[in-house]
Structures are given as C-alpha cells and as structure tokens.
C-alpha cells in the first residue's frame, strides 16, 4: 500500500468536530511520556507541559493529542508510565470531564488504548480526526503522520523491536536512532515531503506530528506540524482560535530579579483557513 493510500485510510470513519469562529483547539504531539528513567525524554519538559495545559484549560481550549503521547516502544508497562506521570493524567482528566479531550495514535502508541488512571475511562485512540469548517472554507485533517514513513507504519513492529532492544541501550552512549524521522534529518525531510505531497495532491489542510519539526503551512503547501513536547528548548503546539492557526512555544525564562518563569511565545502565525 502506498503512503498516499495509508494517509487516505487514516481519515476513513473518524470523528468530525466543528470548526467555527467560537471554537478553540490546541494540538500537541510527541510527548513520549516514559517511565521516569534517563530514557524518559518527557521529564525535562514536564513542568512546561503542565503550565501549558493549565493555560489551555483556563482559556477553554479542547486538547487534541496527535499521537506518540506515551512511549510504548521503549516501555512495556503502561501502569508504570501512569504512576510516574500521575499529575499529567490528572490534568488531562480535567479536560475529559468537560468533553474537551481527544487522542490520536502514532507509531509509538499504535497498539494500545489510552491508559486510564482510577476514575478515568480508557479513551480509544483514533487514526485521524477532521475539524469540519462550519462555513465550508476549509476543513483541517489531523493525524500523526507516521503513515508517510514506511518503516514506522507498515513495519512498525520491526521498528519497535529495534528501538526496544538496540537503540534504547545505545542512546545512553549518544547514538541516535537512524530509523527515527525525528532524529534522522534525511528521513525527516523525506517524510515531510510525502506529507506535503499528500496535502497538495488531495487539496487538504493537513496537520501532523511525527517528525518533531514545528511548521505552519501555506496555500502553496498546506502541511502543518505541531512539533513536539521533547525539544531541548521547550514545548511547541499549534493553537486554533476560530479558523486561525498559531504556532506557539513554551519555555523557561528568567526575570531581571533572577526568578524563573514559564513563557508562552508565538513563533508564527496566525494563518487562517479562509486563505487556502
């Protein structure tokens, strides 16, 4: 099956949510929540992530996670991830209680439902989701993006085996996983080219994650990317307010009195769907 067909299939029989002047969504991907060891890349940014969640909850955003939220290739036990990051799941539960929580699956959490703390029902992960523009100007197609990466889609079981038993131990010595689109620039560029081609070929506005490289699209190339929660410099997300998309970054800053604080910065945008 071609990558075009895999991406087409990702949007068959998926939820459709309204997109209007009143709606607010925040799109986040690739948090890779782990088990608290040195391989847990989420740990260094968890406070930034928590601050961002509090902000989006107070502002009335619906939280949509575009896959690879939990690192289930390197780790076998979901319960251990839940215990280590219980505060994260408690915050996500607040969104769930108000019907403002959706999860898509990526290659690193493909085979599992979302883990459920006590009182938090398991939520099915979808292959994709469509934000349907009520004015008809332009729907947004959301998916993880691994469908454009043969090794991490069709051969995901093999890739998981290599990550778990080969690249995870070697990571301690600074060896990067060459099969990862996030860590291998050649694979990253190739995957993004395919995602852009699908968006142009199908005349769709596509928003994905997977490559960890944040990006706002354009009319010429309507492909967007949320980035990730595990950047060395912070957490990135795409905010959708009404019909406009803004790329935001959350990072640590220092005031003049040497007090540390969490800052939100708009990196690019807004880009509005009526321009496509």
N, C-alpha and C positions, 0 to 999 in steps of 0.2 A: 504494500500500500504506500502511495506517495505521501510526502509531508502535506501536500495540499489536501488530500483526502482525509488524512488524520486530523488536520485542523477543522475541516468541514464537519467531521463526525463529532468533534468536541462540542459543537453547538446544536446537535440534534437532541430534541426533547430536554431542554434545560430551562431553569426558571427565568422568567422575564419580570423585571422590576421597572417601575415607572421612572422616567427622566423628565423633569419639568422645571419650571422656574423656582419651585419651592423645595425641590429635593436636594439633599446633601449626602454625599458618599465619600468615604475615604478608602483608597485602595492601597493595600500593603501586601508585600510578598516576601518570601525567602527569609523568614526569621530563623529557621533551622534551630528551634529550641532543642537543647540537648539535655544531658544527664548531670550537668554540673561539673564535669571533669575539664581537663585542659583542652579537650576537643570541642567543648561547647562554645561555639563562636557567638552565641546569643548573649552570653553572660556579660561581656564587656559593654554592651549597649542596652541592657535591660532597663536601667533607670531612665534612659532617654525614651525608650519604648513606652514605659509606664506613664511618663509625663505626657507623651503624645496621646495615649489612649484617654487619659483624664481630660485633656483639652477637647478631643473629638466627641467624647461623651457629653460634656457640658454644652458644646455647640450644636448638639442634635444631629451629628453625622451617623449614618449607617456604616458599620465596619464590614468590609469585604476583604477577605484574605485570599490572595490569588495563588495559593499553593506553597508547598515546602515550608509550612508553618512549623512543623515538628521534624526533627532529624531522625527519621526511622530507617535510614540505611546504616548509619553507624551504630544505632542503638536498637536493641530488641524489645525492651520493656517499656511500654507506654506509661505504665504506672509510675516508673521512676522519674520520667520527664514531668509528669503531673505534680509529683511531690516536690521536686526541685523548684518548679516554676508555679507553685500554687497561687501566688499573688497575681500572676498573669492571668490564670484561668478564672480567678475570682473577678478580675476586672472585665474579662470578656463575658462573664456571666451577667454582668450588669447590662451589657448590650443585648444579650439574649432575652432577658426578662422583658425588654421593651420591643422585641421583634426587630432589632437592628443589627443582626449578626448573620453573615453568610460565609461559607467556606468552599473554596475550590481545591482540588487536589493537584499536586505536582508530582514529579517523578520520585521525590524523596518521601512522600506520604501517600502514594498511589493506592496501596493495598489495604488501607485502614480507614475506618470511620474516625471522626474526631474524638480523641479521648475525653471521657466525661468524669469530672470530679463529682463527689456526692452532691445530689440535687441538681446536677447539670446534665440533662439528657444528651445522649450521643446525637451528633448532628451529621447527617450524610454530607460527604464532600462531593461536589458536582464537577464535571469535566469542564464546564463553562457556564457563563451567565450572560444575559443580554439586558442592558439598560435601554428600555424602549422609549424613544423620544415621543412624548405626547403630541408634539407639534408636527412630527413627521420629518424634521430636518436632518436627523442623523442618529441612528442607534449606536450604542457602544457595545462591542463584543469583547468579553473578558475571559481569559483563560490563562493557564500557567505559561505555556509557550514551549514546553518540552516536546510537544508534538512535531516541531520542526527539527528536532535533534534525534536522528535515528538511533544512536547508541543509548540515549536516555528515554526513548519511548518504546520502540519495538524490542530493543534488547535491554530493557531496564532491569530485568532480573540478573543478567550477567554483570551489568554496571554496579548493581547493589553488592554483588558478591565481591567484585574487585575493590570497591570502596571499603567494605567492612573488614576485609582480611588483608588487603595490600596497602591501599593509600592511607587509610586511617593510621596504622602504625608508623608509616613513613612521614606523616605530617609532623610528628614530633621532631623530625630531623630537618624540617624545612622543605620537604619535597612536595610540590603541588600536584594535585590530581590532573593528569593530562586529558582525561575523559570529560572533565567538567567544563561546561560552557562558561561558567563564572570565573574559572581560574586559568583557562587556556584562551588567549586572545584570538588565535586562529579559529578555534571552534566558536567562540563568541561572535566574531564577525560573520562567520558562515551562517550561524543560527539566526542572527538578526537580519541578514539579507533575505533569508527564507521567510521570516515573519513579515518583513516589509513587502515582499513579493505577494504573499497571500492577501494582505490588506489591499494592495493596489489591484491585484487580479480580481478579487471578489468585490471591490469597491465598498469596503467595510472599514470602520474605525476600530482598530484592534488595540487592546491594552493587555499586556502580559508582564511576566516577571522572568524568572529562569536565568537570564544572563547576568543579573545583578547590576546592569548598567542603566541608570535612570535616563529617561528621554521623553521629550514631548514631540509629538508628530506634527506634520504639516499637511496641507492639501495635496502636495506632491507625493508625500509618503505618510499615510495616515496610520503609522505604527507608534504606539506609546509604550513606555516601560516604567514600572514603579521603582526599579532599583532593588534595594534590599534593606533588611534590618541589621546587617552584619558588616557594613562598610567600616573601615578604620576611622573615618571621620564622622560617623553618625548613622542616623536612620533616615531613609527617604520614603516618600509616599506621594501618591497623586490624590489631590483633593478635587472633588467635583461639587461645585456650588452652582445650582441651577443647571445650565448646559455648558459651563466653562470648566476647563481642567487646568489645575495649577500644580507644578512640581515643587514640593516642599522638603526641606531638610531640617532635622532635629539634631542639635549638637550641644556640647558643653562650651560655655563662655565664661570669662572672668570679668567681674566689675572692677572699677577703679579701686574699691576698698578690698580687693582680692577675694571677694565672695564668688563662689562658683554658682552658676545657674544654667538651666536648660533653655536654649533659644530655638525659636522657630524661624526659619528663613525661607523666603520664596525664591527658588532658584530660577524658575522660568514660568512663563505664562502670565495671565490666563490665556488659553486657547479655547475658543468656543465652537461648538458643533455646527453652528449655522454658517461657519466659514468653509465647511467641507462640501 
